[in-house]
Amino acid sequence: MFKALTIKNLSSTIIYLLPIFIISGNFFADLAVVIINILFVTLLIQNKSINFIYNNKYFWALVIFYFYITIRSLFTLEWISIKSAIFSFRYIIFIFAFYYFYINKVLNLRYLYLILICLLFILFIDGTYQYVFKSNIFGYDLLHPGRVSSLFGDELIMGSYTFRIL
């Protein structure tokens, strides 16, 4: 019971920190998703509740879609397309991990919303500061006159990140 409780708490903490990991870069965000997936599968095996996934019709629909994408990418013969299609299975498991932790009251969406609102507020304040003073609070200079990058450094993805979070 203690291990299961620890796995659930660790998983929920990583999920809460995931928006911050996305800002830091792809490595930490992907690592967080993989760790959550491993903890989720471990928890399912420990609780002997693997039927949570197998009895779900959405899981099988996503698996069929996954195989469709993978087979389509094999016909392109481009390694980048094949690699991204093969490793996209981790997102299917992540969706079900998120859902499992939510329905078992391990994950509180109010905390996640609060973290997202605070993060967006910090990004907007820093983006405004960078637009006005041509440098943000960490010293990243404004690269393009009409576009701010805020905490993303030289990547101009603040608008995309904000749009997807909202």
SEBADO-129846 format. One record per residue (C-alpha): x, y, z; residue in one letter; residue number from 0. Coordinates in nm, 2 decimals, decimal comma. Layout:
<sites>
<xx: X&yy: Y&zz: Z&residuo: A&num: NUM>
...
</sites>
This chain:
<sites>
<xx: 0,00&yy: 0,00&zz: 0,00&residuo: M&num: 0>
<xx: 0,28&yy: 0,24&zz: 0,08&residuo: F&num: 1>
<xx: 0,45&yy: 0,17&zz: -0,26&residuo: K&num: 2>
<xx: 0,12&yy: 0,23&zz: -0,44&residuo: A&num: 3>
<xx: 0,06&yy: 0,55&zz: -0,25&residuo: L&num: 4>
<xx: 0,42&yy: 0,67&zz: -0,33&residuo: T&num: 5>
<xx: 0,38&yy: 0,59&zz: -0,69&residuo: I&num: 6>
<xx: 0,06&yy: 0,78&zz: -0,71&residuo: K&num: 7>
<xx: 0,20&yy: 1,08&zz: -0,54&residuo: N&num: 8>
<xx: 0,51&yy: 1,08&zz: -0,75&residuo: L&num: 9>
<xx: 0,31&yy: 1,05&zz: -1,07&residuo: S&num: 10>
<xx: 0,07&yy: 1,33&zz: -0,97&residuo: S&num: 11>
<xx: 0,37&yy: 1,56&zz: -0,88&residuo: T&num: 12>
<xx: 0,53&yy: 1,49&zz: -1,22&residuo: I&num: 13>
<xx: 0,20&yy: 1,57&zz: -1,39&residuo: I&num: 14>
<xx: 0,17&yy: 1,89&zz: -1,20&residuo: Y&num: 15>
<xx: 0,53&yy: 1,99&zz: -1,31&residuo: L&num: 16>
<xx: 0,48&yy: 1,89&zz: -1,67&residuo: L&num: 17>
<xx: 0,39&yy: 2,24&zz: -1,80&residuo: P&num: 18>
<xx: 0,71&yy: 2,37&zz: -1,64&residuo: I&num: 19>
<xx: 0,91&yy: 2,09&zz: -1,80&residuo: F&num: 20>
<xx: 0,77&yy: 2,18&zz: -2,14&residuo: I&num: 21>
<xx: 0,92&yy: 2,53&zz: -2,10&residuo: I&num: 22>
<xx: 1,26&yy: 2,39&zz: -2,01&residuo: S&num: 23>
<xx: 1,28&yy: 2,18&zz: -2,33&residuo: G&num: 24>
<xx: 1,18&yy: 1,86&zz: -2,50&residuo: N&num: 25>
<xx: 1,41&yy: 1,64&zz: -2,30&residuo: F&num: 26>
<xx: 1,25&yy: 1,70&zz: -1,96&residuo: F&num: 27>
<xx: 0,90&yy: 1,70&zz: -2,09&residuo: A&num: 28>
<xx: 0,95&yy: 1,36&zz: -2,27&residuo: D&num: 29>
<xx: 1,14&yy: 1,22&zz: -1,97&residuo: L&num: 30>
<xx: 0,84&yy: 1,32&zz: -1,75&residuo: A&num: 31>
<xx: 0,60&yy: 1,15&zz: -1,98&residuo: V&num: 32>
<xx: 0,81&yy: 0,83&zz: -1,99&residuo: V&num: 33>
<xx: 0,84&yy: 0,83&zz: -1,61&residuo: I&num: 34>
<xx: 0,47&yy: 0,87&zz: -1,57&residuo: I&num: 35>
<xx: 0,41&yy: 0,59&zz: -1,81&residuo: N&num: 36>
<xx: 0,64&yy: 0,36&zz: -1,63&residuo: I&num: 37>
<xx: 0,49&yy: 0,44&zz: -1,29&residuo: L&num: 38>
<xx: 0,14&yy: 0,40&zz: -1,43&residuo: F&num: 39>
<xx: 0,21&yy: 0,05&zz: -1,58&residuo: V&num: 40>
<xx: 0,39&yy: -0,05&zz: -1,26&residuo: T&num: 41>
<xx: 0,08&yy: 0,06&zz: -1,06&residuo: L&num: 42>
<xx: -0,15&yy: -0,13&zz: -1,29&residuo: L&num: 43>
<xx: 0,06&yy: -0,44&zz: -1,25&residuo: I&num: 44>
<xx: 0,08&yy: -0,41&zz: -0,87&residuo: Q&num: 45>
<xx: -0,29&yy: -0,35&zz: -0,84&residuo: N&num: 46>
<xx: -0,37&yy: -0,62&zz: -1,09&residuo: K&num: 47>
<xx: -0,60&yy: -0,38&zz: -1,27&residuo: S&num: 48>
<xx: -0,45&yy: -0,41&zz: -1,62&residuo: I&num: 49>
<xx: -0,81&yy: -0,46&zz: -1,75&residuo: N&num: 50>
<xx: -0,85&yy: -0,08&zz: -1,70&residuo: F&num: 51>
<xx: -0,67&yy: -0,04&zz: -2,03&residuo: I&num: 52>
<xx: -0,77&yy: -0,36&zz: -2,21&residuo: Y&num: 53>
<xx: -1,15&yy: -0,31&zz: -2,16&residuo: N&num: 54>
<xx: -1,14&yy: 0,04&zz: -2,28&residuo: N&num: 55>
<xx: -1,27&yy: 0,09&zz: -2,64&residuo: K&num: 56>
<xx: -1,09&yy: 0,42&zz: -2,67&residuo: Y&num: 57>
<xx: -0,76&yy: 0,25&zz: -2,60&residuo: F&num: 58>
<xx: -0,82&yy: 0,01&zz: -2,89&residuo: W&num: 59>
<xx: -0,92&yy: 0,29&zz: -3,12&residuo: A&num: 60>
<xx: -0,60&yy: 0,48&zz: -3,04&residuo: L&num: 61>
<xx: -0,39&yy: 0,16&zz: -3,09&residuo: V&num: 62>
<xx: -0,55&yy: 0,11&zz: -3,43&residuo: I&num: 63>
<xx: -0,48&yy: 0,48&zz: -3,51&residuo: F&num: 64>
<xx: -0,12&yy: 0,44&zz: -3,39&residuo: Y&num: 65>
<xx: -0,06&yy: 0,14&zz: -3,62&residuo: F&num: 66>
<xx: -0,21&yy: 0,33&zz: -3,90&residuo: Y&num: 67>
<xx: 0,03&yy: 0,62&zz: -3,85&residuo: I&num: 68>
<xx: 0,32&yy: 0,39&zz: -3,81&residuo: T&num: 69>
<xx: 0,24&yy: 0,19&zz: -4,13&residuo: I&num: 70>
<xx: 0,19&yy: 0,52&zz: -4,32&residuo: R&num: 71>
<xx: 0,53&yy: 0,65&zz: -4,20&residuo: S&num: 72>
<xx: 0,70&yy: 0,33&zz: -4,31&residuo: L&num: 73>
<xx: 0,60&yy: 0,41&zz: -4,67&residuo: F&num: 74>
<xx: 0,76&yy: 0,75&zz: -4,66&residuo: T&num: 75>
<xx: 1,10&yy: 0,60&zz: -4,61&residuo: L&num: 76>
<xx: 1,21&yy: 0,90&zz: -4,41&residuo: E&num: 77>
<xx: 1,38&yy: 0,81&zz: -4,08&residuo: W&num: 78>
<xx: 1,25&yy: 1,12&zz: -3,90&residuo: I&num: 79>
<xx: 0,89&yy: 1,03&zz: -3,98&residuo: S&num: 80>
<xx: 0,93&yy: 0,67&zz: -3,89&residuo: I&num: 81>
<xx: 1,10&yy: 0,75&zz: -3,56&residuo: K&num: 82>
<xx: 0,84&yy: 1,00&zz: -3,45&residuo: S&num: 83>
<xx: 0,56&yy: 0,76&zz: -3,54&residuo: A&num: 84>
<xx: 0,71&yy: 0,46&zz: -3,35&residuo: I&num: 85>
<xx: 0,77&yy: 0,65&zz: -3,03&residuo: F&num: 86>
<xx: 0,43&yy: 0,83&zz: -3,03&residuo: S&num: 87>
<xx: 0,28&yy: 0,53&zz: -2,84&residuo: F&num: 88>
<xx: 0,40&yy: 0,69&zz: -2,51&residuo: R&num: 89>
<xx: 0,13&yy: 0,96&zz: -2,55&residuo: Y&num: 90>
<xx: -0,15&yy: 0,70&zz: -2,57&residuo: I&num: 91>
<xx: -0,03&yy: 0,55&zz: -2,24&residuo: I&num: 92>
<xx: 0,01&yy: 0,90&zz: -2,09&residuo: F&num: 93>
<xx: -0,36&yy: 0,98&zz: -2,18&residuo: I&num: 94>
<xx: -0,48&yy: 0,67&zz: -1,99&residuo: F&num: 95>
<xx: -0,24&yy: 0,74&zz: -1,70&residuo: A&num: 96>
<xx: -0,38&yy: 1,09&zz: -1,67&residuo: F&num: 97>
<xx: -0,73&yy: 0,96&zz: -1,68&residuo: Y&num: 98>
<xx: -0,66&yy: 0,68&zz: -1,43&residuo: Y&num: 99>
<xx: -0,51&yy: 0,92&zz: -1,18&residuo: F&num: 100>
<xx: -0,80&yy: 1,16&zz: -1,23&residuo: Y&num: 101>
<xx: -1,08&yy: 0,91&zz: -1,17&residuo: I&num: 102>
<xx: -0,89&yy: 0,76&zz: -0,87&residuo: N&num: 103>
<xx: -0,87&yy: 1,11&zz: -0,71&residuo: K&num: 104>
<xx: -0,49&yy: 1,12&zz: -0,71&residuo: V&num: 105>
<xx: -0,48&yy: 1,41&zz: -0,95&residuo: L&num: 106>
<xx: -0,66&yy: 1,73&zz: -0,86&residuo: N&num: 107>
<xx: -0,74&yy: 1,94&zz: -1,16&residuo: L&num: 108>
<xx: -0,77&yy: 2,25&zz: -0,94&residuo: R&num: 109>
<xx: -0,41&yy: 2,23&zz: -0,86&residuo: Y&num: 110>
<xx: -0,32&yy: 2,18&zz: -1,22&residuo: L&num: 111>
<xx: -0,53&yy: 2,47&zz: -1,33&residuo: Y&num: 112>
<xx: -0,37&yy: 2,69&zz: -1,06&residuo: L&num: 113>
<xx: -0,02&yy: 2,59&zz: -1,18&residuo: I&num: 114>
<xx: -0,12&yy: 2,66&zz: -1,54&residuo: L&num: 115>
<xx: -0,27&yy: 3,00&zz: -1,45&residuo: I&num: 116>
<xx: 0,04&yy: 3,10&zz: -1,25&residuo: C&num: 117>
<xx: 0,27&yy: 2,98&zz: -1,53&residuo: L&num: 118>
<xx: 0,07&yy: 3,17&zz: -1,80&residuo: L&num: 119>
<xx: 0,07&yy: 3,48&zz: -1,57&residuo: F&num: 120>
<xx: 0,45&yy: 3,46&zz: -1,54&residuo: I&num: 121>
<xx: 0,49&yy: 3,41&zz: -1,91&residuo: L&num: 122>
<xx: 0,27&yy: 3,71&zz: -1,99&residuo: F&num: 123>
<xx: 0,45&yy: 3,94&zz: -1,74&residuo: I&num: 124>
<xx: 0,79&yy: 3,82&zz: -1,87&residuo: D&num: 125>
<xx: 0,68&yy: 3,86&zz: -2,23&residuo: G&num: 126>
<xx: 0,55&yy: 4,21&zz: -2,17&residuo: T&num: 127>
<xx: 0,88&yy: 4,30&zz: -1,99&residuo: Y&num: 128>
<xx: 1,08&yy: 4,16&zz: -2,28&residuo: Q&num: 129>
<xx: 0,87&yy: 4,35&zz: -2,53&residuo: Y&num: 130>
<xx: 0,91&yy: 4,68&zz: -2,35&residuo: V&num: 131>
<xx: 1,27&yy: 4,65&zz: -2,23&residuo: F&num: 132>
<xx: 1,41&yy: 4,44&zz: -2,51&residuo: K&num: 133>
<xx: 1,54&yy: 4,18&zz: -2,26&residuo: S&num: 134>
<xx: 1,35&yy: 3,95&zz: -2,03&residuo: N&num: 135>
<xx: 1,41&yy: 3,89&zz: -1,66&residuo: I&num: 136>
<xx: 1,68&yy: 3,62&zz: -1,73&residuo: F&num: 137>
<xx: 1,86&yy: 3,83&zz: -1,98&residuo: G&num: 138>
<xx: 1,73&yy: 3,68&zz: -2,31&residuo: Y&num: 139>
<xx: 1,74&yy: 3,95&zz: -2,57&residuo: D&num: 140>
<xx: 1,45&yy: 4,02&zz: -2,80&residuo: L&num: 141>
<xx: 1,54&yy: 3,85&zz: -3,13&residuo: L&num: 142>
<xx: 1,27&yy: 3,98&zz: -3,35&residuo: H&num: 143>
<xx: 1,11&yy: 4,32&zz: -3,31&residuo: P&num: 144>
<xx: 0,75&yy: 4,19&zz: -3,32&residuo: G&num: 145>
<xx: 0,79&yy: 3,86&zz: -3,14&residuo: R&num: 146>
<xx: 0,88&yy: 3,78&zz: -2,78&residuo: V&num: 147>
<xx: 1,02&yy: 3,45&zz: -2,66&residuo: S&num: 148>
<xx: 0,99&yy: 3,50&zz: -2,29&residuo: S&num: 149>
<xx: 1,13&yy: 3,21&zz: -2,09&residuo: L&num: 150>
<xx: 1,18&yy: 3,00&zz: -2,41&residuo: F&num: 151>
<xx: 1,51&yy: 3,17&zz: -2,50&residuo: G&num: 152>
<xx: 1,59&yy: 3,17&zz: -2,87&residuo: D&num: 153>
<xx: 1,28&yy: 2,96&zz: -2,96&residuo: E&num: 154>
<xx: 0,99&yy: 3,18&zz: -3,07&residuo: L&num: 155>
<xx: 0,72&yy: 2,94&zz: -2,94&residuo: I&num: 156>
<xx: 0,56&yy: 3,14&zz: -2,66&residuo: M&num: 157>
<xx: 0,24&yy: 3,20&zz: -2,86&residuo: G&num: 158>
<xx: 0,22&yy: 2,84&zz: -2,96&residuo: S&num: 159>
<xx: 0,27&yy: 2,72&zz: -2,60&residuo: Y&num: 160>
<xx: 0,01&yy: 2,97&zz: -2,47&residuo: T&num: 161>
<xx: -0,24&yy: 2,87&zz: -2,73&residuo: F&num: 162>
<xx: -0,20&yy: 2,50&zz: -2,65&residuo: R&num: 163>
<xx: -0,22&yy: 2,55&zz: -2,28&residuo: I&num: 164>
<xx: -0,53&yy: 2,77&zz: -2,31&residuo: L&num: 165>
</sites>
